């Protein structure tokens, strides 16, 4: 039996094939982007692919269509090719660029291969797996397996298999018939090339945060946390909102408390999260505007039809924006004690903000309370938002609340659309996005849609970016990002 050497660095070059755009149904959601640009767990698929190749390949290249510049992918080793090349012709083009004796790891651009670290040097591998879906290139000769994700071949062998083939299927048959190629199954395969496979693979990468855990089972997410009030408030809000917005809120069930932890189950909706569309996609600005308008429609319906849930005598809404910043003021200042210049700015921002909102008065309405783009799933088939992960309370002393100040959800949307909150959270900075003229343009558009005063919108976004600083104290990059945006907002 051949002994495999775990995590042995093989002298080979990886080439990620990403020279054709995503399938048309995915373009409806994300625009005309490449597979490597697809979002996964707050990063591009390409980021995950690069990580999967660590300790395996000595150098990585990607193929791109001539003249195309990826949105969030910056990489030096690029092979530019004609967009309309067939997969076989693309392989032929790639093969000609490397020496015959070199080993090439051909990695499909719409695929993620994990846990493949026990590969031997100088062996030709074809990656095969049992498919969950029907594939056109499935081979009966593989006994229920299909070629999955890529292969590792000496370039000389790759070229021979290509030259003896009339199309890609014939190329795979050449691989299958070669005594020099070993079929390899010891890896995890995730396919992102089609809407069904993209969303099926994506649910294996659910994000659990420091304050909760998520587990998928039978169409539901089980959400657990030691923060019992938070879990109860979310569950209760969703249960009430479902009565009003039946198509725009997921089903919830099974709230339970065990020992020092609470949990509930929420329907898992396998559609795009709006932060992914906004940050990673390439949708025209006009479409994003229409999406915002559709969100406003549903918010208006929620407010209009939820009057029976609202306690108009509730005293906190008018103080909520101010109280939240006051409660976190000392924690915010602590973050900048070693930076005198930033500390002066932060203190001035806090004083200015507290003064502005001190005597503001707001109508009490049904309020989601955390309506950033990452908490809105978007159903493009109905062109309608689905609201998830609400706040559900204004203060821990008062407990669950379905209501809050009318302006708050609008401010939350603005800090995503205008302020670029989701760009900071994902760790990507699009310089054009944060230019003052672009900020001003989005600000003007947002004011027209939601009919809010300019000064109030700017001060409200500042309040949100200030108050969230302590929540991200473990990330210096995010702290810097929020301060960067606060300084930008101060120039408007």
C-alpha positions as CSV (number, residue, x, y, z in Angstrom):
1,X,0.0,0.0,0.0
2,X,1.3,3.4,-0.9
3,X,1.9,5.6,2.1
4,X,0.6,9.1,1.9
5,X,2.6,12.0,3.4
6,X,0.2,14.4,5.1
7,X,0.7,18.1,4.2
8,X,3.7,17.5,2.1
9,X,4.5,20.6,-0.1
10,X,4.3,19.3,-3.7
11,X,6.4,21.0,-6.3
12,X,3.5,22.0,-8.5
13,X,1.6,25.0,-9.9
14,X,-2.1,25.6,-9.3
15,X,-4.2,27.2,-12.0
16,X,-7.7,28.3,-11.0
17,X,-9.9,28.4,-14.1
18,X,-12.2,31.4,-13.9
19,X,-12.5,32.9,-17.3
20,X,-16.3,32.5,-17.8
21,X,-19.0,34.4,-15.9
22,X,-21.4,32.8,-13.5
23,X,-24.5,31.0,-14.7
24,X,-27.3,33.4,-15.8
25,X,-29.7,32.6,-12.9
26,X,-26.9,33.6,-10.5
27,X,-26.3,36.7,-12.5
28,X,-29.9,37.8,-11.6
29,X,-28.8,38.0,-8.0
30,X,-25.1,39.0,-8.2
31,X,-24.7,40.6,-11.6
32,X,-22.1,39.6,-14.2
33,X,-19.2,38.3,-12.1
34,X,-16.8,35.4,-12.2
35,X,-17.2,32.3,-10.0
36,X,-14.1,33.3,-8.0
37,X,-15.9,36.5,-7.0
38,X,-18.9,34.7,-5.5
39,X,-19.5,35.4,-1.7
40,X,-18.9,32.7,0.8
41,X,-18.7,33.3,4.6
42,X,-17.9,37.1,4.2
43,X,-15.1,36.4,1.7
44,X,-14.8,35.7,-2.0
45,X,-14.7,32.1,-3.1
46,X,-11.2,32.9,-4.4
47,X,-10.1,33.7,-0.8
48,X,-11.2,30.2,0.3
49,X,-9.6,28.6,-2.7
50,X,-6.3,30.2,-2.0
51,X,-6.5,29.1,1.6
52,X,-7.3,25.5,0.5
53,X,-4.0,25.5,-1.6
54,X,-1.8,26.5,1.3
55,X,0.9,23.9,1.9
56,X,-0.1,22.1,-1.3
57,X,1.1,24.2,-4.3
58,X,4.2,26.4,-4.7
59,X,2.5,29.0,-6.9
60,X,-1.0,29.9,-7.9
61,X,-2.4,31.4,-11.2
62,X,-5.9,32.4,-12.2
63,X,-7.4,32.7,-15.6
64,X,-9.5,35.8,-16.4
65,X,-11.3,37.0,-19.5
66,X,-9.3,39.6,-21.5
67,X,-10.0,43.1,-20.3
68,X,-11.9,42.0,-17.2
69,X,-11.1,43.4,-13.8
70,X,-12.6,41.5,-10.8
71,X,-14.5,43.5,-8.3
72,X,-12.7,42.4,-5.0
73,X,-9.9,40.1,-6.3
74,X,-6.4,41.6,-6.6
75,X,-3.9,39.1,-7.8
76,X,-0.7,39.3,-9.8
77,X,-0.4,35.8,-11.4
78,X,-3.1,36.2,-14.1
79,X,-3.5,34.4,-17.4
80,X,-5.8,36.5,-19.6
81,X,-7.7,34.4,-22.2
82,X,-10.5,34.8,-24.7
83,X,-13.9,34.7,-23.0
84,X,-15.5,32.4,-25.5
85,X,-12.9,29.6,-25.1
86,X,-14.3,26.1,-24.5
87,X,-13.1,24.3,-21.4
88,X,-10.9,22.1,-23.6
89,X,-9.4,25.0,-25.5
90,X,-8.8,26.8,-22.2
91,X,-6.9,23.8,-20.9
92,X,-4.9,23.7,-24.1
93,X,-4.1,27.4,-23.7
94,X,-3.0,26.9,-20.0
95,X,-0.9,23.9,-20.8
96,X,1.1,25.7,-23.5
97,X,2.2,28.3,-20.9
98,X,4.1,25.9,-18.7
99,X,7.0,23.5,-19.0
100,X,6.2,19.9,-19.9
101,X,7.9,18.5,-16.8
102,X,5.9,20.8,-14.4
103,X,2.9,19.4,-12.4
104,X,-0.3,21.4,-12.8
105,X,-3.1,21.5,-10.3
106,X,-6.1,22.4,-12.4
107,X,-8.7,23.8,-10.0
108,X,-12.2,24.7,-11.3
109,X,-13.1,28.3,-10.5
110,X,-16.6,27.4,-9.3
111,X,-15.4,24.8,-6.9
112,X,-13.9,24.6,-3.4
113,X,-11.8,21.5,-2.5
114,X,-11.0,21.0,1.2
115,X,-9.1,18.5,3.3
116,X,-6.9,17.3,0.4
117,X,-3.6,17.6,2.2
118,X,-2.4,14.0,1.9
119,X,-1.2,14.0,-1.7
120,X,2.0,12.4,-2.9
121,X,4.5,14.1,-5.1
122,X,5.0,12.9,-8.7
123,X,1.5,11.2,-8.8
124,X,-1.1,12.2,-11.4
125,X,-4.5,12.6,-9.6
126,X,-8.1,13.0,-10.9
127,X,-10.4,14.3,-8.1
128,X,-13.7,12.3,-8.1
129,X,-16.7,12.4,-5.8
130,X,-20.3,11.1,-5.6
131,X,-22.5,13.9,-6.8
132,X,-25.7,15.2,-5.1
133,X,-27.0,16.6,-8.4
134,X,-27.0,15.3,-12.0
135,X,-24.0,16.4,-14.0
136,X,-23.6,16.4,-17.8
137,X,-20.1,15.1,-17.6
138,X,-21.0,12.2,-15.3
139,X,-19.2,9.0,-16.4
140,X,-20.8,5.5,-15.9
141,X,-17.2,4.2,-15.9
142,X,-16.6,5.8,-12.5
143,X,-19.2,3.6,-10.7
144,X,-21.4,6.5,-9.6
145,X,-18.6,9.0,-9.1
146,X,-18.0,12.1,-11.3
147,X,-14.9,14.2,-11.9
148,X,-15.1,16.9,-9.3
149,X,-13.2,20.1,-8.8
150,X,-10.0,19.5,-10.7
151,X,-7.0,17.3,-11.2
152,X,-3.2,17.2,-10.7
153,X,-1.3,16.2,-13.8
154,X,2.2,16.4,-15.2
155,X,1.9,19.0,-18.0
156,X,3.2,16.5,-20.5
157,X,0.3,14.1,-19.7
158,X,-2.2,16.9,-19.6
159,X,-1.2,17.9,-23.1
160,X,-1.4,14.4,-24.4
161,X,-4.9,13.9,-23.0
162,X,-6.0,17.3,-24.6
163,X,-4.6,16.6,-28.0
164,X,-6.3,13.2,-28.2
165,X,-9.7,14.7,-27.4
166,X,-12.4,16.3,-29.6
167,X,-14.2,17.9,-26.6
168,X,-14.0,18.1,-22.8
169,X,-16.0,14.9,-22.3
170,X,-13.5,13.0,-24.5
171,X,-10.7,14.6,-22.5
172,X,-12.2,13.1,-19.3
173,X,-12.4,9.7,-21.0
174,X,-8.7,10.0,-21.8
175,X,-8.1,10.6,-18.1
176,X,-10.2,7.7,-17.2
177,X,-8.4,5.4,-19.6
178,X,-4.9,6.4,-18.5
179,X,-3.0,4.0,-16.3
180,X,-0.9,7.0,-15.2
181,X,-3.8,8.7,-13.4
182,X,-5.0,7.8,-9.9
183,X,-8.6,8.6,-8.9
184,X,-8.6,10.5,-5.6
185,X,-11.6,10.7,-3.3
186,X,-10.2,11.8,0.1
187,X,-11.4,15.4,0.1
188,X,-14.5,17.5,0.6
189,X,-16.1,18.9,-2.6
190,X,-18.3,22.1,-2.7
191,X,-19.7,23.2,-6.1
192,X,-20.8,26.8,-6.5
193,X,-21.4,26.8,-10.3
194,X,-25.2,26.7,-10.3
195,X,-27.9,28.4,-8.1
196,X,-28.9,25.0,-6.6
197,X,-25.4,23.8,-6.0
198,X,-24.3,27.3,-4.8
199,X,-26.9,27.5,-2.1
200,X,-26.6,23.9,-1.2
201,X,-22.8,24.3,-0.7
202,X,-23.1,27.6,1.0
203,X,-25.2,26.3,3.9
204,X,-22.2,24.2,5.0
205,X,-20.5,27.5,5.9
206,X,-22.9,29.1,8.3
207,X,-21.5,31.9,10.5
208,X,-21.7,31.3,14.2
209,X,-20.8,34.4,16.2
210,X,-19.4,34.9,19.6
211,X,-22.9,35.3,21.1
212,X,-24.7,32.5,19.3
213,X,-24.4,29.1,17.6
214,X,-26.1,28.0,14.4
215,X,-26.9,24.4,13.4
216,X,-28.7,23.4,10.2
217,X,-31.2,20.5,10.2
218,X,-34.2,19.6,8.1
219,X,-34.8,23.0,6.6
220,X,-34.4,24.9,9.9
221,X,-31.5,26.7,11.7
222,X,-31.3,26.0,15.4
223,X,-30.0,29.2,17.0
224,X,-28.6,28.9,20.6
225,X,-27.1,31.4,22.9
226,X,-26.4,32.0,26.6
227,X,-28.0,35.4,26.1
228,X,-31.5,34.3,26.9
229,X,-33.1,37.7,26.6
230,X,-31.7,38.2,23.1
231,X,-32.9,34.8,21.9
232,X,-36.3,35.2,23.4
233,X,-36.7,38.7,22.0
234,X,-35.7,37.6,18.5
235,X,-38.1,34.7,18.6
236,X,-41.0,36.8,19.9
237,X,-40.4,39.5,17.3
238,X,-40.4,37.1,14.4
239,X,-43.5,35.3,15.7
240,X,-45.4,38.6,15.9
241,X,-44.1,39.9,12.6
242,X,-45.1,36.7,10.8
243,X,-48.7,37.6,11.5
244,X,-48.3,40.9,9.6
245,X,-45.7,40.0,6.9
246,X,-46.4,36.4,6.2
247,X,-44.1,36.3,3.1
248,X,-41.4,38.5,4.4
249,X,-40.5,36.9,7.7
250,X,-39.3,33.3,8.3
251,X,-41.2,30.8,10.3
252,X,-40.0,30.2,13.8
253,X,-40.8,27.3,16.3
254,X,-39.5,25.4,19.3
255,X,-38.4,28.1,21.7
256,X,-36.7,26.4,24.7
257,X,-34.6,27.2,27.7
258,X,-32.2,24.6,29.1
259,X,-30.0,25.4,32.1
260,X,-28.2,28.7,31.1
261,X,-29.0,28.7,27.4
262,X,-32.0,29.4,25.2
263,X,-32.7,28.3,21.6
264,X,-35.3,28.4,18.9
265,X,-35.6,27.1,15.3
266,X,-36.0,29.4,12.4
267,X,-36.8,28.5,8.8
268,X,-33.7,28.4,6.6
269,X,-34.2,30.4,3.5
270,X,-31.7,29.5,0.8
271,X,-31.5,32.9,-1.0
272,X,-29.1,35.7,-1.3
273,X,-28.3,38.0,1.7
274,X,-28.5,41.6,0.7
275,X,-25.0,42.4,2.1
276,X,-23.6,39.7,-0.3
277,X,-25.4,41.3,-3.3
278,X,-24.3,44.8,-2.3
279,X,-20.6,44.1,-1.5
280,X,-19.7,41.2,-3.8
281,X,-22.1,41.6,-6.6
282,X,-22.0,43.9,-9.6
283,X,-25.6,45.1,-9.8
284,X,-26.4,48.4,-11.5
285,X,-27.1,51.3,-9.0
286,X,-30.7,51.5,-10.4
287,X,-31.4,48.0,-9.2
288,X,-30.2,48.7,-5.7
289,X,-32.4,51.7,-5.6
290,X,-35.4,49.6,-6.5
291,X,-34.5,47.1,-3.8
292,X,-34.4,49.9,-1.3
293,X,-37.9,51.0,-2.4
294,X,-39.2,47.5,-2.0
295,X,-37.8,47.4,1.5
296,X,-39.6,50.7,2.3
297,X,-42.9,49.2,1.0
298,X,-42.6,46.3,3.5
299,X,-41.5,48.5,6.4
300,X,-44.5,50.8,5.7
301,X,-46.8,47.7,5.8
302,X,-45.3,46.5,9.0
303,X,-45.8,49.9,10.6
304,X,-49.3,50.3,9.3
305,X,-50.6,46.8,10.3
306,X,-48.8,46.4,13.7
307,X,-50.6,49.1,15.7
308,X,-52.2,46.5,17.9
309,X,-48.7,45.3,19.0
310,X,-47.5,48.7,19.9
311,X,-47.4,50.2,23.4
312,X,-47.5,53.9,22.8
313,X,-46.8,54.7,26.5
314,X,-43.4,53.0,26.3
315,X,-41.0,55.7,27.5
316,X,-37.7,54.5,26.0
317,X,-38.0,55.1,22.2
318,X,-37.2,58.8,22.3
319,X,-34.2,58.1,24.5
320,X,-33.0,54.9,22.8
321,X,-30.5,56.4,20.3
322,X,-28.9,58.6,23.0
323,X,-29.0,55.9,25.7
324,X,-27.2,53.4,23.6
325,X,-24.3,55.7,22.9
326,X,-24.1,56.9,26.5
327,X,-24.0,53.3,27.8
328,X,-21.0,52.6,25.5
329,X,-19.2,55.9,25.7
330,X,-16.5,54.8,28.2
331,X,-15.9,51.6,26.2
332,X,-15.5,53.6,23.0
333,X,-13.0,56.0,24.6
334,X,-11.0,53.1,25.9
335,X,-10.3,51.9,22.4
336,X,-8.5,55.1,21.5
337,X,-6.4,55.9,24.6
338,X,-3.2,55.2,22.7
339,X,-4.0,57.4,19.8
340,X,-4.4,61.1,21.0
341,X,-5.4,62.4,17.6
342,X,-8.2,59.8,17.1
343,X,-9.3,60.2,20.7
344,X,-9.9,63.9,20.3
345,X,-12.0,63.3,17.2
346,X,-14.0,60.5,18.9
347,X,-14.8,62.6,21.9
348,X,-16.0,65.4,19.7
349,X,-18.1,63.1,17.7
350,X,-19.7,61.7,20.9
351,X,-20.4,65.1,22.4
352,X,-21.9,66.4,19.1
353,X,-24.1,63.3,18.7
354,X,-25.4,63.3,22.3
355,X,-26.3,66.9,22.0
356,X,-28.1,66.4,18.7
357,X,-30.3,63.6,19.8
358,X,-30.9,64.8,23.4
359,X,-34.3,66.3,22.9
360,X,-35.4,64.5,19.7
361,X,-38.9,63.1,19.7
362,X,-40.1,60.1,17.5
363,X,-43.2,58.3,16.7
364,X,-43.3,54.8,18.2
365,X,-43.7,52.1,15.5
366,X,-43.0,48.5,14.9
367,X,-39.2,48.3,14.7
368,X,-36.8,45.5,13.5
369,X,-33.9,47.2,15.3
370,X,-31.0,45.7,13.4
371,X,-32.0,46.3,9.7
372,X,-28.5,46.3,8.1
373,X,-28.1,44.5,4.8
374,X,-26.7,41.4,6.4
375,X,-30.1,40.9,8.1
376,X,-32.1,41.1,4.9
377,X,-32.5,38.1,2.7
378,X,-33.6,39.1,-0.8
379,X,-36.0,37.0,-2.9
380,X,-35.3,38.1,-6.5
381,X,-38.1,35.8,-7.8
382,X,-40.6,38.0,-5.9
383,X,-38.4,41.1,-5.8
384,X,-39.1,41.3,-2.1
385,X,-37.1,41.4,1.2
386,X,-37.2,38.8,4.0
387,X,-36.3,40.2,7.4
388,X,-34.2,38.1,9.8
389,X,-32.3,38.5,13.1
390,X,-34.2,41.4,14.7
391,X,-33.1,43.2,17.9
392,X,-36.4,42.7,19.7
393,X,-35.8,44.9,22.7
394,X,-34.7,48.5,23.5
395,X,-33.3,47.9,27.0
396,X,-32.6,44.8,29.1
397,X,-34.5,46.3,32.0
398,X,-37.7,46.6,30.0
399,X,-37.3,43.3,28.1
400,X,-39.0,42.3,24.8
401,X,-40.3,45.1,22.7
402,X,-41.8,45.0,19.2
403,X,-41.5,48.7,18.8
404,X,-39.1,51.6,18.8
405,X,-38.4,55.0,17.3
406,X,-39.6,55.2,13.7
407,X,-36.3,56.6,12.4
408,X,-34.1,53.8,13.7
409,X,-34.6,51.1,11.0
410,X,-34.1,53.9,8.4
411,X,-30.8,54.8,9.9
412,X,-29.7,51.1,10.0
413,X,-30.5,50.8,6.3
414,X,-28.5,54.0,5.6
415,X,-25.4,52.9,7.4
416,X,-25.3,49.9,5.1
417,X,-26.3,51.6,1.8
418,X,-24.7,55.0,2.3
419,X,-22.0,54.4,4.9
420,X,-20.7,51.0,3.7
421,X,-20.9,49.1,7.0
422,X,-21.0,45.8,5.2
423,X,-17.7,46.6,3.3
424,X,-16.0,47.0,6.6
425,X,-17.5,43.8,8.1
426,X,-16.3,41.7,5.2
427,X,-12.9,43.4,5.2
428,X,-13.0,44.8,1.7
429,X,-12.5,48.5,0.9
430,X,-13.7,49.7,-2.5
431,X,-12.0,53.1,-2.8
432,X,-14.5,54.4,-5.3
433,X,-17.4,53.5,-3.0
434,X,-16.0,55.7,-0.2
435,X,-15.3,58.8,-2.3
436,X,-17.1,61.8,-1.0
437,X,-19.0,62.4,-4.3
438,X,-20.3,58.9,-4.2
439,X,-21.2,59.1,-0.6
440,X,-23.1,62.3,-1.4
441,X,-24.9,60.7,-4.3
442,X,-26.1,57.8,-2.2
443,X,-27.1,60.1,0.6
444,X,-29.2,62.2,-1.7
445,X,-30.9,59.1,-3.2
446,X,-31.6,57.7,0.2
447,X,-33.2,60.9,1.5
448,X,-35.5,61.0,-1.6
449,X,-36.7,57.4,-0.9
450,X,-37.1,57.5,2.9
451,X,-38.0,61.2,3.3
452,X,-35.6,62.0,6.2
453,X,-33.7,65.2,6.9
454,X,-30.1,65.2,5.7
455,X,-28.6,66.3,9.1
456,X,-30.6,63.7,11.0
457,X,-29.5,61.0,8.6
458,X,-25.8,61.9,8.8
459,X,-25.9,62.2,12.6
460,X,-27.9,59.0,12.9
461,X,-25.3,57.1,10.9
462,X,-22.5,58.6,13.0
463,X,-24.4,57.4,16.1
464,X,-24.5,53.8,14.8
465,X,-20.8,53.7,13.8
466,X,-19.8,55.1,17.2
467,X,-22.0,52.8,19.2
468,X,-20.9,49.7,17.4
469,X,-17.1,50.3,18.0
470,X,-17.0,48.3,21.3
471,X,-18.9,45.4,19.7
472,X,-15.9,44.9,17.3
473,X,-13.1,45.7,19.8
474,X,-11.3,42.4,18.9
475,X,-10.8,43.6,15.3
476,X,-8.4,46.5,14.8
477,X,-9.2,46.5,11.1
478,X,-12.9,47.0,11.8
479,X,-12.2,49.7,14.4
480,X,-10.0,51.5,11.8
481,X,-12.8,51.1,9.2
482,X,-15.5,52.6,11.4
483,X,-13.3,55.5,12.3
484,X,-12.5,56.0,8.6
485,X,-16.2,56.1,7.8
486,X,-17.0,58.5,10.7
487,X,-14.4,60.9,9.3
488,X,-15.9,60.6,5.8
489,X,-19.4,61.3,7.2
490,X,-18.0,64.3,8.9
491,X,-17.1,65.8,5.5
492,X,-20.6,65.6,4.1
